[in-house]
């Protein structure tokens, strides 16, 4: 088993960490929660309401980008491949280092910066051209 309660608990811990370090993100998230569910804490949480939490989803994605749950992902090619100028026979095992990809300037605008907006309404701005190009 590769994931479970530890990964979920770690995600929540890192969300709290980043919200504590970025009060403007926390405020924007809190505004979204109040808009969707209201200020009354006894209001029910519904599937429809959860689907409307687009900024919350962006915060989670940005936390995952900075602190991936898994550091590598393995793949095995199912046919002979030529990639990077090398011939890879069928059955070759590859390991992709996610942390490096998530912080690569080839894929992310200002990759070291914590900014959930890179996943939120990117169509409306030219701030994140790489993200648009790679359809994150």
N, C-alpha and C positions, 0 to 999 in steps of 0.2 A: 504494500500500500504506500503510495507516494504522498498523499495529502489526507488531512483529517482535521481534528479539532485544534491541533497545534498551529496549523497554518491559518485557520480562522482567528484564533486568539492572537497570533502575531500580527495579522492584518489589523485587527482592532487596536492593538497597542500602538502600531505605527501610525494609524489614522489619528489617534489622540495625540501622539508626539508631534505630528505635522500641524495639526490644528492648534496646538499650544505654541508652536513656533511661527505660525502664520495667522495672526488674528484677523486679517482681512479675509482670508479664506474661510475661517470659522464664522465670521459675521455673515458672509454671503450664503454659506450653507445653512446657517440658522434662519436667515430670511426665507430661503426656499422651503425649509421644513415648516415654518409658520404659515407660509402662503398655501402650501399643499394640505397640511393637517390642522392648521389653526393653532392658537395659543393655549387652548384648553387641552391639557395633557390626558384627559379622559376620552378624547375623540378616538374612534377606532382607526387602526392602521389597516388600509385596504390595499388590495392588489393594484387597483386603479391609481391610488395615491403613490404607491411605490414606483409605478411606471412613469409618473410625472417627475420624479426626482432626478432630473438630468444633470444638475450640477453635482449632486451627491455621487452619481455614477462617475462623473469626471474626476472628482476627488479620489475615489477608490482606484480608478485607472492610473492616476498620477502617482499615488502611493505605491501601487504595484510596479510602476515603471522605475521608481527609485529603489525600491526594496523588493525585488522579485521573490516570489515564494520558492521557486526552484531556480537554481543557478545555471543548470544545464538542461538541455532537452536532447534526447537521443533520437536518431533516425537511422533507418537502414534503407539503402536504395534497392529498388526492386528490379532494376535493369542496369546494364552497363551505362555509365555516364561519363561525359567529358565536361569538366568544370574547372575553372581557374587554370587552364592549361595542363591539367592532369587527367589521365584516364582512371576512372574508378570502377572496378569490377562490381558486378551485381553482388549484393550481400555485404557491401562495405558499411561499417558502422560509423556514423558521424555524431559528434557532440557539439552542440551549438551553445556558446557561452552567452546566456541571456543578459547578464549584467553589462557586458561590453556592448551588445546591440542596443540596449536601452539607454546607453549614455553616448552613443555614437553621433558625431556631428553630421554623418552622412544621412541620418534618418530624422534627427530631431533638431529643432531650432533651439539654441541656447540650452543644451541637454542637461547641464548641471543645475539649472534653475528649477525649483519646485513651482509649477504653475498649472493648476487644473484646467485653466482656460484653453490649453492646447488641445483638450478633448471636448470643449464646450463651445458651440456655435462657431467653429473654425471657418465655416463657409462665409461668414459675415465679415471677415477680416483678412488682411494680407499679412498679418503678424506671423502666422505659422504656415509658410508656403511649403516647407518640407513635409509637414504633417498632411497637408492636402494632397501633395504628390503621392505619398505612400498610403493614403486612405486609412489613417489610424482610427 
